Each structure stands twice: as C-alpha cells, then as structure tokens.
Amino acid sequence: MNTQKGLEKTLPEKEMKKSVKKNIMFLLMGKFVSVLGSQIYSFAISLYVLSITGSGLSFSLTLALSTLPRVIFGPISGVIADRVDRKKMVVAMDIISGLVVIGLFSLSIIDELRLVYIYSTTFLLSTCSIFFNTPLTASLPNIVDDENLTRINSLSQTIESISSIAGPFIGGIVYAIMDIKTFLVINGISFIISGISELFIDFKLNSRGRVLEESNMEKEKVSFFVDLKEGIRYIASQKWLIVLSSFFVILNMLVMMGLLVPVPYIVREIWGFTSQQYGYLNSMFPMGILVGSLLLAILPQKGKKFKRFMFFTMVFSIAVISVGIITSEMIFELNNLQYLFILMGLYFIISVSAIFINVPLEVTLQRLVPDDKRGRVEGSLGSLSEALSPIGVIVAGVLVDLISPWILPITCGIIMLVLSIAMGRVKVVKEI
C-alpha cells in the first residue's frame, strides 16, 4: 500500500522532469537557429553594404537601424507579451522574420538588392527580435521548474555567446563563397524552422507562473496605455526592483564609457594595434561569456548566491580599474604583444564576471515579478538600458578628446566599486 502511494507521488515528478528536458531541448534548439541566423545575417549583410557603397556611414546606419527598435518598442513589446499568448507571439515572430528575409530575396529578384530594402529589412528584423525576446524571457519561469531557471538562463547566454563567435566567422565564409541572394533564402528558412521547433514547447508547464483565465479576460477590457502605466507603477513600487535595475542600467552605461570607447581608441590610435590584434582582444568578450555561462550552468544552484553576486561585482569593478592602470602606462611600459595578452586576460575576467552578475539579476527578476507583469518589466528595463547606452558612448566620445583616455576606465571602475558596496548594504537586496 505504501509502495503504491510512493509511486503515485513520484510519477508526476518524473513526468515534470521529462517535460522540462523536452522544453529545454526545443527552446535551446530554436534559439540557437534563430540567434545564429541573426548573427550571420547581420555580419554578411553589413559586409555587402560596405562592399557596394564603400561608405562607413552606410555601414554604421545598418548597425543603428538594428539598435533603434530596441529603444522604441521595448515597453510596447512588454505590454503585448502580458496581454496575449506568449507562445503564439514567439512562434509568430520567428516565422515573420523568415518571411521578411525571404521577402528581401524576392525584391532582389524582381528589382535588385537596393540599400533601402536592406535598411527596411534590418529594421523589421530587429523589431521582430524585440517582440520575440521579451515574451520568451518573460516565459522562462513557466517553461522550466525553479530548479532549472538559472541553468536555462545560463545556457541561453551560452548560445548567444557561441553565436556571436561563430556568426561573424560563418558570415564571412558565406559572403565569400555564396551568392548573397542564396544566403537570404537559407537564412529565411532557418527562421521558419526555428519557429516550428518552438511549437513543441509547453509555455505553461510550470503552473506556479500561470496567469488565470479570469485575469486575461480582465486585461482585454483594460486599455493599452493603462496597462503600460500599470507596469511602470509596479516597477516604481518595488524597492528591490528599483535598486537592482538601476544598478544594472548604470553598470551597462559605465561599461560603455569605461571600456567600449576609450580602450579601442588607446589600442588603435595610440598604441597602433593591428586589426588582427584588435580582433583577438575583442574575441575575449564572447569567450568569457561562453565560459562563464557554462560554469554557471554546472555550478550548484543552491548556496550563498548573494555573496557570489557581490564577489563578482567587485571582481568586475577591479578588472575595469586595472584596464585603466595598464593603458595609462604609469606602472610599466611594455611592447604591444605584452599589452595585448594582459588586456585579453582582463577582458576575459570582465566578461566571465558579467555573466555571474547579469544571469542572477535576470533570474531574480523572473522569480519575483508576477507573471502577468513580467513582460512589461522586461520590456521597460531593456528599453531603458538600450536608451542610456548611447548616452554613455557619446559622453565618452567627447571626454576622450578632452582628457587622457585611460582616466575613463579608472573613474568608471571606481564608480562601479562604490555602487557595488552601496548596493550590498541595502537590506532589501540582501533578503532576496
């Protein structure tokens, strides 16, 4: 009799684990195809634009059009993700992305591959990406159990890192050996395949995160803008969310100011790094993210998470300060190869630490924000982060011409360190 009861209790748990594994498999497979396809498209189409125009401005415009929708449509995608079936939204965005790319191919056959078509397609694909990522990220607590939430976020980061490494490499090969029109067809089909694979994901597997049907019916009666205001009001009412999101947004802006503008200027314009050396240096970011994601996925999910989080925020800040000290040449003067190896090591440490900061922040948000508000919170915070990043770039660009560039990494690193210590003293953050 007791054995029978034991079987009845363990069967649902076994079924849950089996379903979680299936969800993870199809989610990662779909995301890999989608993200890698996007990376290859971005690189190959940028090379094509550069080759036919020879203009850096045209090349930059292509990149700008891929960033603009993230700022404009972030909050809107969040509201929609909280009002509609997220699974349908995710699948639809991948399939629409495929049709958009195939549409570009069709236009190139009927007419030719004009810049206006490329710019329009890039803008539409980036828009679809926002309306894809917001509902997918908001749905992760519903797709897997709580035990696997950190792991699935880490594996998602792993896929993005692998794609960012492999995408330009494959994109360069594709551009060299394949006609751009043939590539567009293959890329479009890959998006559609990704959408089909996502049909097999159970977006309501974890009942803890489900939204009641009555709640959905009430939402339909509420106006879009009321929904948007409600999401912003919720963010403002949660002290822990304000503290963590402010820290993340400011950290992101400081990275732009302290690393992504002054360091390239120093190594290229002052030290005279070759393009190959500069490429090796930048490759440490995706490599570090890949290693950090894999480590986070295999490490025990239980334990002193807050102490680990604080440790890596300190490591991150000190590594950024170290970049400033090295580039200042105050302590010692080395040759370019020696500087390259030191900076590669620091970049690797920074990117590994970034994963141990970003993923726990994302998981905390996913666990604590109610399911019916998660899309709006994700969309609004993502949009805010994207909007402030260009400000950091512009400010750093102005300061690089006014002061010694190495001052920026040191200053930004010190600010990060002070903010980390201050955040660690906030009681509401410690209790999460």
N, C-alpha and C positions, 0 to 999 in steps of 0.2 A: 504493500500500500504506500509506504513512504517512498519507495523507488519510483512508483508511478507519479507521485506528486513532484518528485525531483525532476523527472523527465518533462513534465508539463511546465516547470519553471524555466528549465534550461533551453527548451525548444525555441521560444521567442527570442532569447538572447542569441542563439546560433543563427536564426533567420536574420536578425538585425545585423550581425557581423557580416553575414554573406551579402546582404543588400548594401551595406556600407562599402564593402570591397568592390561591388559592381559599380556603384555610384562613382567611387574614386577612379576606377579604371576608365569609365566613359568620359568623366569630367576631364581628366588629365589628357586623354587621347584627343578629345575635341579641342581643348585649349591649346595643345601643342600644335595641331594642324593650323588652327586659326592664328595663333600668335606668330608662329614661324612664317606662315604665308604673308602676314602683315609686314614682318621684318624684311623678308626677301623682296616684297613689292616696293617698300619704301626705299631700299637701297638701289634696286635695279632701276626704278623709275627716276630716282634722283640722278643717277649716272646718265640716263638717257637725256634728261632735261639739260644737264651740264654739257653733254656732247653736242646737242643740236643748237644750243644757244651760246655756249662758251661764257655764260654770264653767271657770276657769283650771286647776283641779285635774284635771278630766276631760281637758282638752286635754293637760296635762303627762303624765298617765297613759298616754295614747295614745303619746306620744313615748318614755316609759320602757319600754313593752312592746315597742317596736321595737328597743331597745338591749339589753335583758336577755338575749335568746338569744345575742348575740354573745359575752357573757362566759361563759355556761353551756356552750354547745355548741361553742365553738371547738376545743378539744383533741379532742373526740369526732368532729367532722367531719373532722379531720385523720387520725385513725386509720382511719376508714371509707374516706377517699379513698385511703389507701395499701393498702387490702385489696380493693377492688372495682374494676370497670371504671369509670374516671372519666368517660368519655363517657356511659355509661348514667346515671351519677349526676347529671351536669349536665343532661342532657335531661329526666330524671325530675323534677328539682326545678322546672324551668320549667313543665312540664305540671301538676305537682301544685299549683304556685302559681296557675295558671289555674283549676284545678278548685276550689281553695279560694275564690277570688273569686267564681266562678260559684255556688258553694255558698252564699256570703253573699247573693247575689242571690235564690237560691231560698228561703232563710229569710225574706227581706224580703217575698216574695210570699205565702208560707204564713202567716207571722205579721206581723212588722213589723221595721224596722231597729233592733233594740234595742242598747243600749250593750254588753251582754255579748257579743253576736255580733260587734260591731265590734272589741272588745278581743281576743277569741279569734282572729279573722281576722288582726289586726295581728301578734299573737304568732306565729301559724303562718307568715305570710308572711316575717317576719324570720328565723324558724328555717330556712325553705326557702332564704332568701338566703345564710345561712351555709354550708349544705350545697351550695350552688351555687358560691359564690365560692371556697371552699377548693380543691376539685378543679380548677376552671378555672384558677386562678392557678398551682397546682402543675403543671398540664399544659402551660403555655405553652412551656417549652423543648422539648417533644415535638411541639407543633403547628407551630412555625416553626423555621427554622435559626438558628444562633447569631448570624448577621449581622443578623437582623431582631428579635432578642429585645428590645433596648432600644426599638426602634421600636414593636413591638406593645404594650409596657407603656405607652409614651407615648400612643399612640392610644387605649388603654383609658382612660387618665386624661382624655384629651380628651373622650371620650364621656360619662364621668361628670360632667365639668365642664359640658358642653353641657346634659346632662340636669338638672343642679342649677340651671342658669339658666332653661331652658325649662320644667322641670317645674312650679314654682310658678305661672309665668305661664299655662301651658296649664291647670293645675289650677284656677286662679281663674276662667278663662273657662268651663271645663267646668262648674264648680259654679254659675256664673251663668246659663248658657243651657241646661243639660242636666239632666234628672232624674237623681238620684244612682243610681237602680236601672239606668237605661240605661247609665250610665257603667260600672257594675260589670260588665255583660255585655261591653262593648267591652274593658275592661281585662283581663278573664279570657281573652278570645280572643287578645289581644295576647301574653300569656304563652305560650299554647299555640303560636302562630305562631313565637315565639322558640325554643321547644323543638324544633319541626320543622326550623327552619333549622340548628340545631346538629347534627342528624343527618348533615349533609353535611360535617362537619369530620372530618378524619383526625387522631385523637388520638395516633397512633403514627407520624407522618410522619418525625420525626427519630429515627433508630434509636439515636443517642447516648444518648437518655434512656430507652430501653425497659427494662422490667423483664422478666427471663427468666421463662418459664412455670414453671420449677422453683422459682423464688423465690416466685411466687404460691402454688404448691401448699404450700410450707413455711409460708407465712403463715397458711393456713387451719387449720393444726394448732396455731398459737400463740394463746393466749387474748387477748381484747381488752385487758385491763389490762396484760398483759406487753408488748403492742405499744405501749401508751401510755407505759409506763415506759421502753421502749427509745428512744422518740422524745425523751423528756426527758433520758435519759442521753446521747444523741447530742449534744443542744444543749450540755450541760454539758462534753462532751469537746472541743468545738471553740472554741478561744480567740477566733478571728476572729469567730465567730458570737455569742459572749457579748458581745464588745466592741461590735459593730455593733448588735445587738438591744437591748442596754442603752442605748446612745446614742439609738436611735430611740424607745424606750419613755419614757425620761426626757425627751427633747425634746418628745414629744407631751404629757406631763403639764405641762411648763413652759409650753407654749403655752396650755393651759387656764388655768393660774394667772396668766400674764402678760398675756394678751390677751382671752380669751373671757369673763372675768368682770369685771375692773376697767375695761376700756375702755367697754363698754356702760353701766356704772354712771356713769362720768365724763360721757360724752356725753349720756346721757339725764337723769340725776338732777341733775348739777351744771351742765352747760352748757345743758341744755334743748333738745337736738336734736329736731326733729320726727320723726315716724315715717318720713316720706319721706326726710329727710336720713340717718337711720339705715339705711334700706334701701339708699340709694346707697353708703354706706360698706361694708356687708356684701357688696354685689354685686362688690366688688373681689376678693374671695377666689376665686369661680369664674372671673372674668375673667382673673385672674392665672394660675390653674391651666390654663386653656384656652390662653393664650399660651405659658406655659412648656412645656406638653405638645407643642404644635405645633413650638416651637423645638427641643426635644429630639429630636423625630421626624425633623427635616430636617437637623440638625447631623451632621457626620461621626461615625461610631460608634467610630472608632479615634482614638487620641491620648492625651493626658495626662489620663486620667479622674480619677485621684486628686487632682491639682492643681485640676481643675474642681470636684470634690466639696468639697474643703476651702475653696475660694474662696466657694462659695455658702453653706456653713455659717457662714462669717464674716459674709457679707452679711446673712444671715438674723438672726444674733445682734445685729448692729449696728442693723439696722432695728427690732428689738423694743426695744432700748435707746432708740432715737430716739423711738419712740412714747411711752415713759415721760417723756422730756425734754419733748416737745411738750405732753403732757397735764399736766405739772407747772406750766406757765406760768412757769417760772423765768427763761427767756431773754427771752421777749416775750409780750405779750398781744394777741390778735387777735380778730376777730369770728368768729361760728360758721361762716360760709361759708368764711373763710380756713382755719380749723382743719379743716373738712371736706375741702377739697382736699388739704391736706398729709397728713392721715391716709389719704385714699384712695390717694395716691401710695405711702405707706409700706406699706399693706396689699397693694397690687399687687406691690411689690418682695418682700414676705414670701412671698406665695403663689407667685410665679414661682420664687423660691429654693427653696421647699419641694419643688417638682417636681424640681429638679436635685439634691435630697438624697434624696427618697423613691424615685424611679424607679431610680437607680443602686444603692441599697441592695437593692431588690427584685430587680433583675436579678442582682446578685452572689449573693444567696441562691439564686435559681433555677439559676444556673450551677454553684455549688459543692456544694449539698446533693444527695446521691444521690436518684434518682427515687423509690426505694421508701421514703424517709423524708421527702420534701418536703412531703407533705400534713400530717404530724404537726407538722413545724416551723412551717409556715404557720399552722396552726390554733392551736397553743400560743402563739406570739408574738402573733397577733392578739387572742387572748383576754386575754393579759396586758396588752396595750396598752389594750384596752377597759376592763379592770378598774381600772387605775390612773388613767384619765382622770377618772372621777367623784371620786376622792380629791383630785385637783388642783382640781376645781371646788369641792368642799366646803371645802378649806383656804383657797382664795382668797376664798370667800364669807365665811368667818369673819374673815380678815385685813382685808378691805375695810371692815369695821365698826370695826376696831381701829386701823388706820394709814391714812395718806394713800394712796388707791388708786394714784397714779402711781408709788409705790415698787415695786409688784409688777412692772410691765414692765421697769423698770431692773434690778432684782435678778435676775429670771429671765433677762433678756438677758445679763447679766454671767456668770451660771452657764453659760448656753449657750456663750458665747465661751470660757470656761475649759475646758469639756468638749471643745469642738471642737479647741482647741490640744493638749489632753492626748491626744485620740484620734489626732491627726495625728502624734504621736510614737511611737505603738505600731507596732513593726516588722511584726507580723503583718498589720496593716491596710494598711500601705504596699505589702506584697508581693502583695496580692490583685489 
